[in-house]
Amino acid sequence: MNPWLAGTGVLLAALIPCGIVAVRAKAMDRLVAVELAGTITTLILVALAQALGRPAVFDLALALALLSVPAALVFAHFLERWL
Amino acid sequence: MSPRMVLVVVLLGFGVTVEVLCALGVLLMRNSFDRLHYLGPATLLGPLAVAAAVLVDASDTQARIKAVLIALILLATGPILTHATARAARVRQFGRLHTEEQEAKVAK
C-alpha cells in the first residue's frame, strides 16, 4: 500500500477527536479544535496530492493554509468582543 | 524497500503520529488554555516532517516548493493563531487582558 494513502487515512482518523471537541465543548475550545482540524486537513491534502501523483492538489492545500488563518482570527476576534 | 522509501515512511509516520497525538491531546485536556498547547507541535513538527517526506519522495520541483511553502505558512501562522486564541479566551474568562496586581502576586 502506498504510504501516502495510509498517512491520509490516519490523518482523517485524527479529525475525529477534533470533531468531538468542536461539537461538544465550550466556544473557545471549539475554536482550538477547528484550528487544529484546519492544520490536519492541510496535511491531508498534501499527502493526498503525493499519493495520487497530482501536484495540482498542492494548490488546494496552499489555499487552505492561507485561508484558515484569517478565518480563525475573525472567530477569535468575535469571540473576544461580541459572542 | 529502498532506503529513500524508508526515509519517506519514517518522516511521514513521524508527522502523522504528531498530528494524531495532538488531536488526542486536544480531546483529553480540560480547558482551552491546556488545549492550546497542542497547537504548537501540530503546526511545527507535523508540517515540517510531512514537507521533508515530500522533499525526499517527489520528483517534481513544483511539488517540493509548494510543500515547503505550506509548511512555512503553517509554521509562521501557528503562533499568531495560538496567541490570538489565548488572548480571546482570557478576555472572555476574566473580562480583561492585562493581569492586575493581586493576580500577579498569586502567580508568583
N, CA and C atoms of all chains as a GROMACS GRO file, in nm:
protein
  573
    1MET      N    1   0.085  -0.120   0.000
    1MET     CA    2   0.000   0.000   0.000
    1MET      C    3   0.088   0.125   0.000
    2ASN      N    4   0.043   0.223  -0.074
    2ASN     CA    5   0.115   0.350  -0.080
    2ASN      C    6   0.119   0.414   0.059
    3PRO      N    7   0.239   0.448   0.112
    3PRO     CA    8   0.245   0.509   0.247
    3PRO      C    9   0.170   0.641   0.256
    4TRP      N   10   0.164   0.711   0.144
    4TRP     CA   11   0.093   0.841   0.146
    4TRP      C   12  -0.056   0.821   0.165
    5LEU      N   13  -0.111   0.715   0.102
    5LEU     CA   14  -0.254   0.686   0.121
    5LEU      C   15  -0.281   0.644   0.265
    6ALA      N   16  -0.191   0.560   0.320
    6ALA     CA   17  -0.207   0.518   0.459
    6ALA      C   18  -0.201   0.638   0.553
    7GLY      N   19  -0.107   0.728   0.526
    7GLY     CA   20  -0.096   0.851   0.607
    7GLY      C   21  -0.222   0.935   0.598
    8THR      N   22  -0.280   0.943   0.477
    8THR     CA   23  -0.404   1.018   0.460
    8THR      C   24  -0.516   0.959   0.546
    9GLY      N   25  -0.523   0.825   0.546
    9GLY     CA   26  -0.627   0.758   0.626
    9GLY      C   27  -0.611   0.786   0.774
   10VAL      N   28  -0.487   0.778   0.824
   10VAL     CA   29  -0.463   0.802   0.967
   10VAL      C   30  -0.493   0.948   1.002
   11LEU      N   31  -0.454   1.039   0.912
   11LEU     CA   32  -0.482   1.181   0.938
   11LEU      C   33  -0.633   1.208   0.937
   12LEU      N   34  -0.706   1.136   0.852
   12LEU     CA   35  -0.852   1.150   0.853
   12LEU      C   36  -0.909   1.106   0.987
   13ALA      N   37  -0.851   0.997   1.042
   13ALA     CA   38  -0.897   0.949   1.173
   13ALA      C   39  -0.866   1.052   1.282
   14ALA      N   40  -0.756   1.129   1.263
   14ALA     CA   41  -0.720   1.231   1.363
   14ALA      C   42  -0.820   1.346   1.364
   15LEU      N   43  -0.902   1.356   1.261
   15LEU     CA   44  -1.004   1.462   1.260
   15LEU      C   45  -1.120   1.429   1.354
   16ILE      N   46  -1.136   1.301   1.389
   16ILE     CA   47  -1.249   1.260   1.473
   16ILE      C   48  -1.243   1.327   1.612
   17PRO      N   49  -1.126   1.321   1.684
   17PRO     CA   50  -1.121   1.392   1.815
   17PRO      C   51  -1.151   1.541   1.801
   18CYS      N   52  -1.100   1.603   1.693
   18CYS     CA   53  -1.128   1.746   1.671
   18CYS      C   54  -1.278   1.767   1.653
   19GLY      N   55  -1.342   1.677   1.580
   19GLY     CA   56  -1.487   1.689   1.558
   19GLY      C   57  -1.564   1.675   1.687
   20ILE      N   58  -1.520   1.582   1.773
   20ILE     CA   59  -1.590   1.562   1.902
   20ILE      C   60  -1.581   1.689   1.986
   21VAL      N   61  -1.460   1.746   1.994
   21VAL     CA   62  -1.442   1.870   2.073
   21VAL      C   63  -1.521   1.984   2.009
   22ALA      N   64  -1.520   1.993   1.877
   22ALA     CA   65  -1.590   2.102   1.808
   22ALA      C   66  -1.741   2.094   1.828
   23VAL      N   67  -1.792   1.975   1.853
   23VAL     CA   68  -1.937   1.959   1.871
   23VAL      C   69  -1.977   1.976   2.017
   24ARG      N   70  -1.894   1.926   2.110
   24ARG     CA   71  -1.939   1.913   2.248
   24ARG      C   72  -1.884   2.015   2.347
   25ALA      N   73  -1.770   2.078   2.316
   25ALA     CA   74  -1.705   2.162   2.418
   25ALA      C   75  -1.757   2.306   2.414
   26LYS      N   76  -1.695   2.391   2.499
   26LYS     CA   77  -1.735   2.533   2.502
   26LYS      C   78  -1.680   2.607   2.379
   27ALA      N   79  -1.721   2.733   2.364
   27ALA     CA   80  -1.692   2.808   2.241
   27ALA      C   81  -1.542   2.817   2.212
   28MET      N   82  -1.461   2.856   2.311
   28MET     CA   83  -1.318   2.873   2.285
   28MET      C   84  -1.250   2.740   2.255
   29ASP      N   85  -1.295   2.634   2.323
   29ASP     CA   86  -1.238   2.501   2.298
   29ASP      C   87  -1.271   2.456   2.155
   30ARG      N   88  -1.391   2.494   2.110
   30ARG     CA   89  -1.430   2.460   1.974
   30ARG      C   90  -1.339   2.528   1.873
   31LEU      N   91  -1.303   2.653   1.903
   31LEU     CA   92  -1.214   2.727   1.811
   31LEU      C   93  -1.078   2.658   1.802
   32VAL      N   94  -1.026   2.614   1.918
   32VAL     CA   95  -0.897   2.543   1.918
   32VAL      C   96  -0.906   2.416   1.832
   33ALA      N   97  -1.016   2.342   1.849
   33ALA     CA   98  -1.033   2.218   1.771
   33ALA      C   99  -1.042   2.247   1.622
   34VAL      N  100  -1.111   2.357   1.587
   34VAL     CA  101  -1.124   2.392   1.444
   34VAL      C  102  -0.988   2.432   1.386
   35GLU      N  103  -0.908   2.504   1.466
   35GLU     CA  104  -0.774   2.544   1.418
   35GLU      C  105  -0.688   2.420   1.391
   36LEU      N  106  -0.693   2.324   1.484
   36LEU     CA  107  -0.615   2.201   1.466
   36LEU      C  108  -0.668   2.122   1.346
   37ALA      N  109  -0.801   2.120   1.330
   37ALA     CA  110  -0.859   2.048   1.216
   37ALA      C  111  -0.814   2.111   1.084
   38GLY      N  112  -0.800   2.243   1.081
   38GLY     CA  113  -0.751   2.311   0.961
   38GLY      C  114  -0.610   2.268   0.925
   39THR      N  115  -0.524   2.260   1.027
   39THR     CA  116  -0.385   2.215   1.004
   39THR      C  117  -0.382   2.071   0.953
   40ILE      N  118  -0.462   1.984   1.018
   40ILE     CA  119  -0.463   1.843   0.979
   40ILE      C  120  -0.518   1.827   0.837
   41THR      N  121  -0.623   1.904   0.804
   41THR     CA  122  -0.680   1.895   0.669
   41THR      C  123  -0.580   1.940   0.563
   42THR      N  124  -0.501   2.044   0.596
   42THR     CA  125  -0.397   2.088   0.503
   42THR      C  126  -0.298   1.975   0.476
   43LEU      N  127  -0.258   1.906   0.584
   43LEU     CA  128  -0.163   1.795   0.567
   43LEU      C  129  -0.227   1.677   0.492
   44ILE      N  130  -0.358   1.658   0.512
   44ILE     CA  131  -0.429   1.552   0.438
   44ILE      C  132  -0.421   1.581   0.288
   45LEU      N  133  -0.444   1.708   0.252
   45LEU     CA  134  -0.439   1.744   0.109
   45LEU      C  135  -0.298   1.727   0.052
   46VAL      N  136  -0.196   1.760   0.133
   46VAL     CA  137  -0.057   1.740   0.087
   46VAL      C  138  -0.031   1.592   0.063
   47ALA      N  139  -0.071   1.507   0.160
   47ALA     CA  140  -0.048   1.363   0.147
   47ALA      C  141  -0.127   1.306   0.030
   48LEU      N  142  -0.250   1.357   0.011
   48LEU     CA  143  -0.334   1.310  -0.099
   48LEU      C  144  -0.274   1.348  -0.235
   49ALA      N  145  -0.220   1.470  -0.243
   49ALA     CA  146  -0.158   1.514  -0.368
   49ALA      C  147  -0.041   1.423  -0.404
   50GLN      N  148   0.037   1.387  -0.303
   50GLN     CA  149   0.153   1.300  -0.326
   50GLN      C  150   0.108   1.157  -0.357
   51ALA      N  151   0.001   1.113  -0.289
   51ALA     CA  152  -0.048   0.976  -0.311
   51ALA      C  153  -0.104   0.959  -0.452
   52LEU      N  154  -0.178   1.059  -0.498
   52LEU     CA  155  -0.242   1.049  -0.629
   52LEU      C  156  -0.149   1.091  -0.743
   53GLY      N  157  -0.034   1.151  -0.706
   53GLY     CA  158   0.058   1.198  -0.809
   53GLY      C  159   0.005   1.317  -0.886
   54ARG      N  160  -0.078   1.398  -0.819
   54ARG     CA  161  -0.135   1.516  -0.884
   54ARG      C  162  -0.089   1.643  -0.812
   55PRO      N  163   0.015   1.708  -0.862
   55PRO     CA  164   0.069   1.827  -0.794
   55PRO      C  165  -0.032   1.941  -0.783
   56ALA      N  166  -0.137   1.939  -0.868
   56ALA     CA  167  -0.237   2.046  -0.863
   56ALA      C  168  -0.309   2.049  -0.729
   57VAL      N  169  -0.319   1.933  -0.662
   57VAL     CA  170  -0.388   1.928  -0.532
   57VAL      C  171  -0.309   2.006  -0.426
   58PHE      N  172  -0.178   2.024  -0.450
   58PHE     CA  173  -0.098   2.106  -0.356
   58PHE      C  174  -0.152   2.248  -0.349
   59ASP      N  175  -0.210   2.295  -0.461
   59ASP     CA  176  -0.267   2.431  -0.461
   59ASP      C  177  -0.382   2.442  -0.363
   60LEU      N  178  -0.463   2.334  -0.354
   60LEU     CA  179  -0.574   2.333  -0.258
   60LEU      C  180  -0.521   2.345  -0.115
   61ALA      N  181  -0.415   2.267  -0.086
   61ALA     CA  182  -0.356   2.271   0.047
   61ALA      C  183  -0.300   2.410   0.078
   62LEU      N  184  -0.237   2.469  -0.022
   62LEU     CA  185  -0.180   2.603  -0.006
   62LEU      C  186  -0.291   2.705   0.022
   63ALA      N  187  -0.399   2.695  -0.056
   63ALA     CA  188  -0.512   2.788  -0.036
   63ALA      C  189  -0.574   2.770   0.102
   64LEU      N  190  -0.589   2.644   0.144
   64LEU     CA  191  -0.647   2.618   0.277
   64LEU      C  192  -0.558   2.673   0.388
   65ALA      N  193  -0.425   2.651   0.373
   65ALA     CA  194  -0.332   2.701   0.476
   65ALA      C  195  -0.340   2.853   0.486
   66LEU      N  196  -0.357   2.920   0.371
   66LEU     CA  197  -0.364   3.066   0.373
   66LEU      C  198  -0.497   3.117   0.423
   67LEU      N  199  -0.607   3.047   0.388
   67LEU     CA  200  -0.740   3.098   0.422
   67LEU      C  201  -0.784   3.064   0.564
   68SER      N  202  -0.730   2.956   0.620
   68SER     CA  203  -0.774   2.916   0.754
   68SER      C  204  -0.724   3.015   0.861
   69VAL      N  205  -0.616   3.089   0.830
   69VAL     CA  206  -0.562   3.184   0.928
   69VAL      C  207  -0.656   3.302   0.952
   70PRO      N  208  -0.694   3.378   0.846
   70PRO     CA  209  -0.787   3.488   0.872
   70PRO      C  210  -0.921   3.440   0.927
   71ALA      N  211  -0.965   3.320   0.885
   71ALA     CA  212  -1.092   3.267   0.936
   71ALA      C  213  -1.084   3.250   1.088
   72ALA      N  214  -0.976   3.188   1.135
   72ALA     CA  215  -0.960   3.166   1.279
   72ALA      C  216  -0.943   3.299   1.353
   73LEU      N  217  -0.873   3.394   1.291
   73LEU     CA  218  -0.853   3.525   1.355
   73LEU      C  219  -0.987   3.599   1.370
   74VAL      N  220  -1.071   3.589   1.268
   74VAL     CA  221  -1.203   3.653   1.276
   74VAL      C  222  -1.286   3.588   1.387
   75PHE      N  223  -1.284   3.456   1.394
   75PHE     CA  224  -1.356   3.386   1.501
   75PHE      C  225  -1.306   3.432   1.638
   76ALA      N  226  -1.172   3.436   1.654
   76ALA     CA  227  -1.115   3.477   1.783
   76ALA      C  228  -1.156   3.620   1.817
   77HIS      N  229  -1.153   3.707   1.718
   77HIS     CA  230  -1.190   3.848   1.740
   77HIS      C  231  -1.336   3.859   1.785
   78PHE      N  232  -1.425   3.788   1.716
   78PHE     CA  233  -1.567   3.797   1.751
   78PHE      C  234  -1.595   3.731   1.885
   79LEU      N  235  -1.528   3.619   1.913
   79LEU     CA  236  -1.549   3.552   2.042
   79LEU      C  237  -1.498   3.639   2.157
   80GLU      N  238  -1.393   3.719   2.130
   80GLU     CA  239  -1.337   3.805   2.234
   80GLU      C  240  -1.430   3.922   2.265
   81ARG      N  241  -1.493   3.978   2.162
   81ARG     CA  242  -1.568   4.101   2.180
   81ARG      C  243  -1.718   4.081   2.199
   82TRP      N  244  -1.779   4.005   2.108
   82TRP     CA  245  -1.924   4.013   2.098
   82TRP      C  246  -2.000   3.884   2.125
   83LEU      N  247  -1.937   3.771   2.112
   83LEU     CA  248  -2.015   3.647   2.123
   83LEU      C  249  -2.010   3.588   2.264
   84MET      N  250   1.240  -0.268  -0.002
   84MET     CA  251   1.212  -0.124   0.009
   84MET      C  252   1.344  -0.046   0.008
   85SER      N  253   1.352   0.053  -0.075
   85SER     CA  254   1.476   0.130  -0.089
   85SER      C  255   1.498   0.220   0.032
   86PRO      N  256   1.623   0.258   0.059
   86PRO     CA  257   1.650   0.348   0.173
   86PRO      C  258   1.573   0.479   0.163
   87ARG      N  259   1.555   0.525   0.039
   87ARG     CA  260   1.480   0.650   0.019
   87ARG      C  261   1.335   0.634   0.064
   88MET      N  262   1.275   0.519   0.032
   88MET     CA  263   1.136   0.493   0.071
   88MET      C  264   1.124   0.478   0.222
   89VAL      N  265   1.227   0.415   0.282
   89VAL     CA  266   1.226   0.400   0.429
   89VAL      C  267   1.226   0.538   0.495
   90LEU      N  268   1.308   0.628   0.441
   90LEU     CA  269   1.315   0.764   0.496
   90LEU      C  270   1.180   0.836   0.482
   91VAL      N  271   1.115   0.815   0.366
   91VAL     CA  272   0.983   0.876   0.345
   91VAL      C  273   0.883   0.824   0.448
   92VAL      N  274   0.884   0.692   0.469
   92VAL     CA  275   0.789   0.632   0.564
   92VAL      C  276   0.816   0.683   0.706
   93VAL      N  277   0.944   0.693   0.743
   93VAL     CA  278   0.979   0.741   0.878
   93VAL      C  279   0.934   0.885   0.898
   94LEU      N  280   0.964   0.971   0.800
   94LEU     CA  281   0.926   1.113   0.813
   94LEU      C  282   0.775   1.130   0.814
   95LEU      N  283   0.708   1.061   0.721
   95LEU     CA  284   0.562   1.071   0.715
   95LEU      C  285   0.498   1.014   0.841
   96GLY      N  286   0.551   0.901   0.887
   96GLY     CA  287   0.499   0.839   1.010
   96GLY      C  288   0.515   0.931   1.129
   97PHE      N  289   0.630   0.997   1.138
   97PHE     CA  290   0.653   1.090   1.249
   97PHE      C  291   0.552   1.206   1.244
   98GLY      N  292   0.536   1.264   1.124
   98GLY     CA  293   0.443   1.376   1.108
   98GLY      C  294   0.300   1.338   1.142
   99VAL      N  295   0.259   1.223   1.092
   99VAL     CA  296   0.122   1.177   1.117
   99VAL      C  297   0.102   1.146   1.266
  100THR      N  298   0.202   1.082   1.328
  100THR     CA  299   0.191   1.049   1.471
  100THR      C  300   0.178   1.176   1.556
  101VAL      N  301   0.257   1.278   1.522
  101VAL     CA  302   0.248   1.405   1.596
  101VAL      C  303   0.107   1.461   1.586
  102GLU      N  304   0.050   1.460   1.466
  102GLU     CA  305  -0.084   1.515   1.448
  102GLU      C  306  -0.188   1.435   1.526
  103VAL      N  307  -0.176   1.303   1.524
  103VAL     CA  308  -0.272   1.219   1.597
  103VAL      C  309  -0.262   1.245   1.748
  104LEU      N  310  -0.138   1.253   1.798
  104LEU     CA  311  -0.120   1.278   1.942
  104LEU      C  312  -0.174   1.415   1.982
  105CYS      N  313  -0.154   1.514   1.895
  105CYS     CA  314  -0.206   1.648   1.924
  105CYS      C  315  -0.359   1.647   1.924
  106ALA      N  316  -0.419   1.574   1.830
  106ALA     CA  317  -0.565   1.564   1.827
  106ALA      C  318  -0.617   1.499   1.955
  107LEU      N  319  -0.548   1.393   2.000
  107LEU     CA  320  -0.588   1.327   2.125
  107LEU      C  321  -0.569   1.421   2.244
  108GLY      N  322  -0.460   1.499   2.241
  108GLY     CA  323  -0.437   1.596   2.348
  108GLY      C  324  -0.547   1.699   2.356
  109VAL      N  325  -0.590   1.749   2.240
  109VAL     CA  326  -0.700   1.847   2.237
  109VAL      C  327  -0.827   1.783   2.292
  110LEU      N  328  -0.847   1.656   2.261
  110LEU     CA  329  -0.968   1.588   2.310
  110LEU      C  330  -0.966   1.568   2.460
  111LEU      N  331  -0.848   1.536   2.516
  111LEU     CA  332  -0.841   1.493   2.656
  111LEU      C  333  -0.823   1.607   2.755
  112MET      N  334  -0.770   1.721   2.712
  112MET     CA  335  -0.746   1.831   2.806
  112MET      C  336  -0.879   1.894   2.851
  113ARG      N  337  -0.871   1.968   2.963
  113ARG     CA  338  -0.996   2.015   3.023
  113ARG      C  339  -1.039   2.154   2.977
  114ASN      N  340  -0.944   2.249   2.966
  114ASN     CA  341  -0.988   2.383   2.926
  114ASN      C  342  -0.912   2.431   2.802
  115SER      N  343  -0.953   2.546   2.751
  115SER     CA  344  -0.898   2.592   2.623
  115SER      C  345  -0.749   2.626   2.632
  116PHE      N  346  -0.702   2.674   2.750
  116PHE     CA  347  -0.560   2.707   2.765
  116PHE      C  348  -0.474   2.581   2.757
  117ASP      N  349  -0.520   2.473   2.822
  117ASP     CA  350  -0.448   2.346   2.812
  117ASP      C  351  -0.450   2.293   2.668
  118ARG      N  352  -0.566   2.305   2.606
  118ARG     CA  353  -0.579   2.254   2.469
  118ARG      C  354  -0.490   2.330   2.371
  119LEU      N  355  -0.471   2.460   2.396
  119LEU     CA  356  -0.391   2.542   2.305
  119LEU      C  357  -0.246   2.493   2.294
  120HIS      N  358  -0.195   2.430   2.400
  120HIS     CA  359  -0.057   2.380   2.396
  120HIS      C  360  -0.034   2.283   2.281
  121TYR      N  361  -0.140   2.209   2.244
  121TYR     CA  362  -0.124   2.105   2.142
  121TYR      C  363  -0.124   2.161   2.000
  122LEU      N  364  -0.154   2.291   1.985
  122LEU     CA  365  -0.145   2.352   1.852
  122LEU      C  366   0.002   2.372   1.812
  123GLY      N  367   0.090   2.386   1.912
  123GLY     CA  368   0.232   2.411   1.885
  123GLY      C  369   0.297   2.302   1.803
  124PRO      N  370   0.307   2.178   1.856
  124PRO     CA  371   0.368   2.070   1.776
  124PRO      C  372   0.290   2.040   1.649
  125ALA      N  373   0.158   2.060   1.652
  125ALA     CA  374   0.077   2.029   1.533
  125ALA      C  375   0.108   2.123   1.418
  126THR      N  376   0.146   2.248   1.448
  126THR     CA  377   0.178   2.341   1.340
  126THR      C  378   0.328   2.353   1.314
  127LEU      N  379   0.409   2.289   1.398
  127LEU     CA  380   0.555   2.297   1.380
  127LEU      C  381   0.614   2.165   1.330
  128LEU      N  382   0.603   2.061   1.415
  128LEU     CA  383   0.670   1.934   1.382
  128LEU      C  384   0.602   1.859   1.269
  129GLY      N  385   0.467   1.851   1.275
  129GLY     CA  386   0.392   1.774   1.175
  129GLY      C  387   0.416   1.824   1.032
  130PRO      N  388   0.386   1.953   1.006
  130PRO     CA  389   0.407   2.003   0.869
  130PRO      C  390   0.551   1.993   0.822
  131LEU      N  391   0.649   2.019   0.912
  131LEU     CA  392   0.790   2.010   0.871
  131LEU      C  393   0.826   1.867   0.830
  132ALA      N  394   0.778   1.768   0.909
  132ALA     CA  395   0.809   1.628   0.878
  132ALA      C  396   0.744   1.586   0.746
  133VAL      N  397   0.618   1.626   0.725
  133VAL     CA  398   0.549   1.589   0.601
  133VAL      C  399   0.616   1.657   0.481
  134ALA      N  400   0.653   1.785   0.497
  134ALA     CA  401   0.721   1.855   0.388
  134ALA      C  402   0.856   1.790   0.358
  135ALA      N  403   0.927   1.746   0.461
  135ALA     CA  404   1.054   1.677   0.439
  135ALA      C  405   1.032   1.546   0.365
  136ALA      N  406   0.922   1.475   0.399
  136ALA     CA  407   0.890   1.350   0.328
  136ALA      C  408   0.860   1.377   0.180
  137VAL      N  409   0.788   1.487   0.153
  137VAL     CA  410   0.761   1.523   0.013
  137VAL      C  411   0.891   1.558  -0.059
  138LEU      N  412   0.980   1.631   0.011
  138LEU     CA  413   1.109   1.668  -0.049
  138LEU      C  414   1.188   1.544  -0.091
  139VAL      N  415   1.183   1.441  -0.005
  139VAL     CA  416   1.258   1.319  -0.035
  139VAL      C  417   1.191   1.240  -0.148
  140ASP      N  418   1.057   1.235  -0.146
  140ASP     CA  419   0.983   1.145  -0.234
  140ASP      C  420   0.953   1.205  -0.372
  141ALA      N  421   0.922   1.336  -0.376
  141ALA     CA  422   0.872   1.394  -0.501
  141ALA      C  423   0.984   1.413  -0.603
  142SER      N  424   0.948   1.390  -0.729
  142SER     CA  425   1.044   1.416  -0.836
  142SER      C  426   1.015   1.552  -0.900
  143ASP      N  427   0.897   1.603  -0.873
  143ASP     CA  428   0.853   1.730  -0.932
  143ASP      C  429   0.900   1.847  -0.844
  144THR      N  430   0.974   1.940  -0.903
  144THR     CA  431   1.025   2.055  -0.826
  144THR      C  432   0.911   2.143  -0.773
  145GLN      N  433   0.807   2.157  -0.856
  145GLN     CA  434   0.693   2.240  -0.817
  145GLN      C  435   0.627   2.185  -0.690
  146ALA      N  436   0.612   2.053  -0.684
  146ALA     CA  437   0.552   1.991  -0.566
  146ALA      C  438   0.638   2.015  -0.442
  147ARG      N  439   0.769   2.004  -0.459
  147ARG     CA  440   0.861   2.027  -0.347
  147ARG      C  441   0.848   2.169  -0.294
  148ILE      N  442   0.849   2.266  -0.388
  148ILE     CA  443   0.841   2.407  -0.347
  148ILE      C  444   0.710   2.433  -0.273
  149LYS      N  445   0.600   2.379  -0.326
  149LYS     CA  446   0.470   2.403  -0.264
  149LYS      C  447   0.462   2.339  -0.126
  150ALA      N  448   0.517   2.219  -0.111
  150ALA     CA  449   0.514   2.152   0.020
  150ALA      C  450   0.592   2.234   0.123
  151VAL      N  451   0.709   2.284   0.084
  151VAL     CA  452   0.790   2.365   0.176
  151VAL      C  453   0.717   2.495   0.209
  152LEU      N  454   0.653   2.555   0.108
  152LEU     CA  455   0.578   2.680   0.128
  152LEU      C  456   0.463   2.659   0.227
  153ILE      N  457   0.392   2.547   0.211
  153ILE     CA  458   0.280   2.516   0.302
  153ILE      C  459   0.332   2.499   0.445
  154ALA      N  460   0.443   2.426   0.459
  154ALA     CA  461   0.500   2.407   0.593
  154ALA      C  462   0.541   2.540   0.654
  155LEU      N  463   0.601   2.628   0.573
  155LEU     CA  464   0.646   2.758   0.624
  155LEU      C  465   0.527   2.846   0.664
  156ILE      N  466   0.419   2.839   0.584
  156ILE     CA  467   0.298   2.917   0.618
  156ILE      C  468   0.241   2.869   0.752
  157LEU      N  469   0.230   2.736   0.767
  157LEU     CA  470   0.177   2.682   0.893
  157LEU      C  471   0.269   2.717   1.010
  158LEU      N  472   0.399   2.712   0.982
  158LEU     CA  473   0.499   2.744   1.086
  158LEU      C  474   0.487   2.890   1.131
  159ALA      N  475   0.465   2.980   1.035
  159ALA     CA  476   0.459   3.122   1.067
  159ALA      C  477   0.327   3.162   1.131
  160THR      N  478   0.219   3.099   1.087
  160THR     CA  479   0.087   3.143   1.134
  160THR      C  480   0.042   3.072   1.263
  161GLY      N  481   0.103   2.958   1.294
  161GLY     CA  482   0.064   2.884   1.414
  161GLY      C  483   0.072   2.967   1.542
  162PRO      N  484   0.189   3.029   1.569
  162PRO     CA  485   0.199   3.110   1.692
  162PRO      C  486   0.102   3.229   1.693
  163ILE      N  487   0.076   3.287   1.576
  163ILE     CA  488  -0.018   3.400   1.569
  163ILE      C  489  -0.157   3.355   1.610
  164LEU      N  490  -0.200   3.241   1.556
  164LEU     CA  491  -0.332   3.188   1.590
  164LEU      C  492  -0.341   3.152   1.737
  165THR      N  493  -0.235   3.088   1.788
  165THR     CA  494  -0.235   3.049   1.930
  165THR      C  495  -0.246   3.172   2.019
  166HIS      N  496  -0.168   3.276   1.986
  166HIS     CA  497  -0.171   3.399   2.065
  166HIS      C  498  -0.309   3.464   2.061
  167ALA      N  499  -0.367   3.474   1.941
  167ALA     CA  500  -0.498   3.538   1.926
  167ALA      C  501  -0.605   3.460   2.002
  168THR      N  502  -0.598   3.328   1.995
  168THR     CA  503  -0.698   3.246   2.062
  168THR      C  504  -0.684   3.255   2.214
  169ALA      N  505  -0.559   3.252   2.262
  169ALA     CA  506  -0.536   3.262   2.407
  169ALA      C  507  -0.582   3.398   2.459
  170ARG      N  508  -0.556   3.501   2.380
  170ARG     CA  509  -0.599   3.635   2.419
  170ARG      C  510  -0.752   3.642   2.429
  171ALA      N  511  -0.819   3.586   2.327
  171ALA     CA  512  -0.966   3.587   2.328
  171ALA      C  513  -1.020   3.506   2.445
  172ALA      N  514  -0.955   3.391   2.474
  172ALA     CA  515  -1.002   3.307   2.584
  172ALA      C  516  -0.986   3.379   2.717
  173ARG      N  517  -0.874   3.450   2.733
  173ARG     CA  518  -0.852   3.521   2.859
  173ARG      C  519  -0.951   3.635   2.876
  174VAL      N  520  -0.974   3.712   2.771
  174VAL     CA  521  -1.069   3.823   2.780
  174VAL      C  522  -1.209   3.771   2.810
  175ARG      N  523  -1.246   3.658   2.749
  175ARG     CA  524  -1.378   3.601   2.776
  175ARG      C  525  -1.390   3.553   2.920
  176GLN      N  526  -1.281   3.496   2.971
  176GLN     CA  527  -1.288   3.436   3.105
  176GLN      C  528  -1.278   3.540   3.216
  177PHE      N  529  -1.186   3.639   3.200
  177PHE     CA  530  -1.161   3.734   3.308
  177PHE      C  531  -1.216   3.874   3.280
  178GLY      N  532  -1.263   3.898   3.157
  178GLY     CA  533  -1.318   4.029   3.125
  178GLY      C  534  -1.213   4.133   3.093
  179ARG      N  535  -1.085   4.099   3.100
  179ARG     CA  536  -0.978   4.194   3.068
  179ARG      C  537  -0.856   4.114   3.020
  180LEU      N  538  -0.764   4.187   2.954
  180LEU     CA  539  -0.646   4.118   2.902
  180LEU      C  540  -0.530   4.119   3.000
  181HIS      N  541  -0.507   4.236   3.063
  181HIS     CA  542  -0.388   4.250   3.148
  181HIS      C  543  -0.413   4.196   3.288
  182THR      N  544  -0.303   4.148   3.349
  182THR     CA  545  -0.315   4.098   3.486
  182THR      C  546  -0.320   4.214   3.584
  183GLU      N  547  -0.398   4.198   3.690
  183GLU     CA  548  -0.400   4.300   3.793
  183GLU      C  549  -0.296   4.265   3.898
  184GLU      N  550  -0.267   4.362   3.986
  184GLU     CA  551  -0.160   4.345   4.084
  184GLU      C  552  -0.182   4.222   4.172
  185GLN      N  553  -0.308   4.205   4.215
  185GLN     CA  554  -0.342   4.092   4.303
  185GLN      C  555  -0.315   3.959   4.232
  186GLU      N  556  -0.354   3.953   4.107
  186GLU     CA  557  -0.338   3.831   4.028
  186GLU      C  558  -0.191   3.800   4.005
  187ALA      N  559  -0.109   3.903   3.982
  187ALA     CA  560   0.034   3.884   3.959
  187ALA      C  561   0.102   3.830   4.084
  188LYS      N  562   0.058   3.875   4.202
  188LYS     CA  563   0.116   3.826   4.328
  188LYS      C  564   0.083   3.678   4.346
  189VAL      N  565  -0.039   3.639   4.315
  189VAL     CA  566  -0.079   3.499   4.328
  189VAL      C  567   0.002   3.412   4.232
  190ALA      N  568   0.027   3.464   4.112
  190ALA     CA  569   0.103   3.387   4.012
  190ALA      C  570   0.246   3.362   4.058
  191LYS      N  571   0.306   3.460   4.132
  191LYS     CA  572   0.442   3.443   4.180
  191LYS      C  573   0.447   3.338   4.290
   0.00000   0.00000   0.00000
